[in-house]
Amino acid sequence: MSAMTELSGGPALPQERRLVTEIPGPRSRELMARKQAAVADGVGTVMPVFAQAAGGGVLVDVDGNSLIDFGSGIAVTGVGNSAEAVVRRATEQLNRFTHTCAMVAPYEGYVEVCEELARLTPGDHAKKSVLVNSGAEAVENAVKIARYHTGRQAVVVFEHGYHGRTNLTMALTAKSMPYKHGFGPFAPEVYRVPMAYPYRWLTGPEHCAEEAAAQVIEHITKEVGPENTAAILVEPLLGEGGFIEPARGFLPRVARFAREHGIVFVADEIQSGFCRTGQWFACEDEGLVPDLITTAKGIAGGMPLAAVTGRAEIMDAAHVGGLGGTYGGNPVACAAALGAIETMRELDLPARARRIGEVMKPRLRALAEKYPLIGEVRGRGAMLAVELVRPGTTEPDAAATAAVAAACHNAGLLVLTCGTYGNVLRFLPPLVIGEDLLNEGLDVLEEALAQV
């Protein structure tokens, strides 16, 4: 077992890839049949294996196969699947009480998490938070708060953006299938503007930031009206849309425009936050200080918790009783979040994410040189991706992407896909993974690319 796994706590699992059956094995196939009979078909499955244990950089299925984890439950288990501090604090809280409702009888853990968020998020201004259950719920509350604060209604979002599956967040999300198709009508007063996507910018990446920012500003000025715009909502490093890094200079220009016109600038850090990109939050890369920031996923080591954190005068705009929810800031989830943050500090997980990037990115670039199927390597820290295209073109190749992912799965490497065109392989290893597993996982990826 790697030293990093020992420090992170969790089950004493051998940190190795080990296949003892085909993928999926007989027990997983049996459980999948039960799932199909009892669970709605709309709940999909990326990899058809059922988990039995997980820790460090591996996931063990019910057939005894040990798989290398490059997914982290979609960027959730950055501190590991059962980090010692998360388990200890959550267990202690379970033994005290599981619920009172923070709006009925509050508890110290809720306040402590909000204090930590005020310390950790960018900016030295006074901040406050509200805790909720999911990323989509955090985004909805950010929009509510921005609208109340400004007295305006319009919300500006970006091409390729993803913000959730509720009715409002589906309207905010760009991609139709599978997130929006058939679920309308959607919430009104949502306006979509171009994203500075360097790889696909028609006049070339060197013009991307300036031209995209000009288009965004013109669209808001001419078609929405800055005086009507409550919020501009953006992922500083896009998640489901394809791990797109906006061209440098684009986001600061848009944020400055928002500030000049009294528009609330909201950073959606649900996938990119909590050390994932090599900083506590991705917006720090260009010195962005958002008015509001939404967080979830990596915040609590796998327990359901999310937050909106922002300028105190904006967060305090809503009337008493206007924010909250029965389970928001559940005490066990709050305890887990405090344990996760403790782990991030003690293990210096921002540095660990940067190291993961130092190991993975050169190897991914070498694969891009060898396999023209890879159009671009991008991302920061432990949030990396390759975009797959038809060789010699920029035409997205979703079929090849699915085939590479399936080959990885069959060989014991859990990878995820994403992207507006379904042609991006994304890599989100736990920040506590050992370097030997990182390199072995990249070996498996190369074998899968060779097959395709």
N, C-alpha and C positions, 0 to 999 in steps of 0.2 A: 504494500500500500504506500502511496506517495506521502511525503511529509505534509503536503497541503491538505490531503484528505484527513490526516490525523488531526491537524489544527482545526479543521472545519467541523469536526465531530461527525455524527451520523453513524450508520451501520458499518460494521467492520467488513466491508465488501472488498474482495480482491479487485484491484484496479487493473482489469484486463478485459480484452475482448475475447469471448469464448462462445462458440456455437456448438450446441449439443444436439439440436434438431434443425430441421429446415425452418425457414421463417415464412409464415407463422408455424409454430409447433402445434401438436395435437390439442394440448390444453387450451391454447389461445384460440384455436379454431372452434373448440367446443363453447368457449365463452362468447365468441363472436356470434355464434348461432343464437345463444341466449339473448345477446344484445339486440340482434335483429328482430327477435320476437317481442322484446319488452321496451326498447328505446326507440323514440321517433327517428325515422329515417333521415330527417334533416340534420341530425347530430352526426357529423362525419368522423372519419378516423384516418389520420395521416399514415400511421404504421399499424398493421393489424396484429399487434401483440399486446398482451395484458401485463401490466407491471405488477411485480411482487415486492421488489425492493429497489432502492436507488440511493446513491451517495457518491460523493467525489465526482468523477467523470463518467460513471456507468449507470445503466438501468438494467435490472435483472427481471426477466419475464417469468411467467408462471411455468414455463417449460425448462427453466434453468439456464436459458441463454443470457449471456452478459453482453450488453450492447454499449458501444461508445456513444455518449450523449452530446450531440452538437445542437441541441434544441432548448434545453433548460426549461421545458414546459412553456415555450414561447417567451423566453427572457424573464421568467419568474424566479427560478431557483439559482440566481447568481451566487448566493452564499452556500449553495449545496442543498440537497433535498431534505436534509435533517440536521442542519447546523446545530452544534451543541447549545449555543446561547438561545437559539430560537426554541428548541425543544424544552430547555430548562425553564425559560421564562413563561412559555405558553402552558407548560405543565403546572407550574406554580399557580398561574392564574386559573386554570381549570379547577384546581383544588380549592380555590376561594369562591369563585362564582363564574358562570358562563355568560350571564346577561342580566342587565337591569334596564337597558335602554338609556343611552347617554342623555336623552332629553328628559328622562324621568328622574333617575338618580345617577348623576355623573360619577366618574371615577378618575383617579389620578393618571392612569395609563393614557387616556384620551388626551389629556393636557400635555403629558410628556411627549407624545408623538408630535403634537402641534408645535411644541417648543423645539424639538429636534428639526422639524421641517423649516422653522424660521431660521435656525442656525445654518442649515445645510444649503438651502436654495440661494441662488445668486442675488446679490444686492444687499446693502447695509441699511435699507429702509425698514421701518416697522412693518411686521408681517403678521398675518393671522391665517388660520386654516379651518376648513371643514372636512371631516372624515366621512367617507361613504364606502360602498362595497366594491365597485368595479370601475374600470377605466371609463366606460361609457357613461356611467353615472357621474363621474368626476367632470367629464366634458360637458354634460348637460347642465351641471351646477355652475360651471364656469360661464356658460352662455347666459344662464339666468342672472348671475351676479353682474356680468357686464351690461346686460340690458337694463337692469334696475339702476345701476350706477350712472349710466349715460342717459337714460330715458330714450334710447334709440332701439331699433329692432334688427337692422341688417347685420348679418354675420358673413364675413368673407373667409373662404377656405380655398384650398389649392388642388390643382390637378394631381392625381396620384395619392392624395391624402387618405388616410384611414382614421376614423375616430370612434367606431363602435357599431353596434347592431340594434340599438333602440330606435324608435321612430325618428327622433331628432338627429341622432348620430348617424343613422343611415343617410339622411339628407346631407349631412356634412361629409360623408364618405364618398369618394369618387367612383370606385369600382362597382359595377352592377352585379355581375355574377361572381361569387355566390351571395354577396352581402345584401343587395337591394332588390334583386330580380323578383318580381311578383308580390312585393310587400307594400307597395305604395297605396294611397298617395302619401307624400312626405311633407314634413313641416315646411312652411314658407319662409321667405326672407333669408334665404341662403344663396350666396353668390360665389361662383367658382372662378378662380383666376389662374394664370399659368404658373407652373413651378419651374424654377431654374434647374433643369435636368441636363447637366453638361453633356452626357453621352448622346443625347437625342436632340440637342439644340441645333436647329437647321443651319445657322450661320457659324457654328463651331463653338467649342467650349470657351474659347477666349472672349467671346462676346456675350456669353450666357448671362452673367450676373447683371450687367448693365442693361441689356435689352429686356430681360425678364422683369426686372424691377420697374423699368419704364412702362412696360405693358400692364403690370399690376396697378401702378399708380394711375395710369390713364383709365383703366377699367373702373376703378373705384371712383375716380373723379367724375367721369362722364356718365357712367351707367348706374352707379349705386348712390353716390353722393356721400362724401366724408361726413357730412352733418347728419346722415341717416345711419351711419355705420357704428354699431356697438362694439364689435370685436373683430380682430383679425386673428385667426386660429391656425397654427402651423406646427408641424413636427420638425424640430431642428435637424433631425436626421430621420428621414421617412422610414416607416416600418413596413406594413403590409404592401405599400405601393412599390417596394423594390429596393429598400435600403439605399435610397437616393441621398447623396450628399449635395444639398443645394450649393450652387457655385458660390465661392467665397465672395463676400461683399453684398450678396443679394439680401440676406436676412437683416443685416444692420440697416440697409437702406429702407426696407419695408418697415422695420421697427421705428426708424426715425420719422417716417411719414405718419405712422400711427400716432406717435407722440405729438407731432405738430398739429394734429387734428383732433386730439382728445379721444382717440380710439383705443380701446383696451387691447393690448398685445398679449396674446395667450400662447404660451409654449406647451404643446402636448408632448410631455416627456414620459408617457406611459410605457413605451417600449425601450426608449433610449436612456432613461434615468437610472439612478442608483448604481454608478460606477461602470456601467456597461460599455461606454465608449472610451474609457480611460480617464474620465473626469466624473465628478459626482453627477453632473448633468451635461447633456450634449450642447446646450446653448452656451456653456462657458467657453467653448472652442473659439468663438468670435466675440467673446465679451458681452454677449447679450444679457440684459437684465429684464426679463419679462414682467409685465404687470401682474399676471396670473400664471401659475404653472400647475399642470395637472400631472399627477403621478399615480401609479398602481404597480402591477406586475412585480418588479423586484423589491418592492417596499417591505414585504413581510415574509420572505422566505417560503412562499407557497400558501400562506393564509390569505383569505379574501379581504383586502383593504385597499382603499384608494383615497386620494386627497385632492383638494384644491387649495393652493397656498398663494397668497399674494399681498399686495399693498393693503395695509390695514384699512385705509379710508375706502378702498373699493370693496374689500371683503365685508366691511361693516355696513354697506349700503342697504342690504335687504332688511326688512322688518323682522322683529323677533318672531320665530315660528316659521319663517319663510324658507329656512334651510334645515336639513336633517332627514331622518328616516329611522325606522325601527331598529335596523341592524347596523346602521352607520357607525363606524368606530367601535365595533364589537370588542369587548375587553380582552378576549383571547387573541384576536388578531392584532390588537394594539401591543400586547406583550410580545407577540412574535416579531412585530416590526421593530420594537426596541432591541430585541435580540439580533435581528438582522443588521441593524445599524451598528450595534456593538461589534459584530463580526466584521463588517466592512471596514471599520476603523482599525480593529486589532490586526487584521490581516493585510491592511492597506490594499483593498481590492481595486481602487483605481489604478495603482501601479501594476497589480496583477493583470488587469485587463489590457494595459499597455503592453505588457510582456507577451500576452497571448497574441496581440496584433503583430509584435515583432517576430514571433515564431511563424504565424500563419500567413501573413501577407506576402512575404517573399516567395514562399512555396506556391501560393496561389498565382502569383505573377509568373513564376516559372511554368506552371501548368498552362497559363494563358499563352505563353510563347510556344508551347509544345502542341496545344490543341486549339486550332482556330475556331472551334465551337465557342470558346470563351471570348465574348466581345469586350468585357470590362471586368476588372477587379476593383471593388470599392468598399468603403466603410472605414470605421475607426475602432481601435481597441479590440474588444471581443464582440463587435457587431459588424460582421463582414459578409460580403456576398460576391457572387459571380453572376453576370448576366450572360445567358446563352443565346446565340444567334446562329443563323445559317452562315457557314463560313464564307468570308469575303463580302458580307453584307451586314447591315444592322437589323435585318428582319428577325423578329423574335421567334425563337424555336421552343415553344411550350412542350411539344411532344418529346424532344430530346431531353428537356429539363426533367420531365416526369420519368423518363427512362433512366436517367442518371440517378435520380433520387431512389427509384425502385431498386436499382443495382446496389446502391449503398445500403439500403435497408436489408436486402437479402444477404449482404456480407457482414452485417452487424454494426452498421453506423447509422444512427438516427440523424437525419437531416430534414430540413423544412424547405418548402418552396414559397415564393411570394411574387409580387409584381403585378402591375396592371395587366400585363400580357401573359402572366403565368410562366415567365421564362427566367426567373431568378432563383438560384440556390442560395439560401441564407444560412449563416453559421453563428450560433449563439451558445457556445459551450459554457458550462458553469465556470465561474471565475476561479473556482478552487480545483479545476481539473489539472492533472499532472501533464507535464510536457511530453512524456512518453506517449500518453494517450492522444494528445494533440497530433503528434507526428504520425502515429499509427492511423488515426482517422484520416489524415491527408493521404496516406498510402492507399487506403480503401477508396477514397475519392478518385485518385488517379487511376486505379484499376477500373472503376466504374466509367470514367471518361473514355478509357481505352476501349471498353466494350461497346460504347455507343458510337 
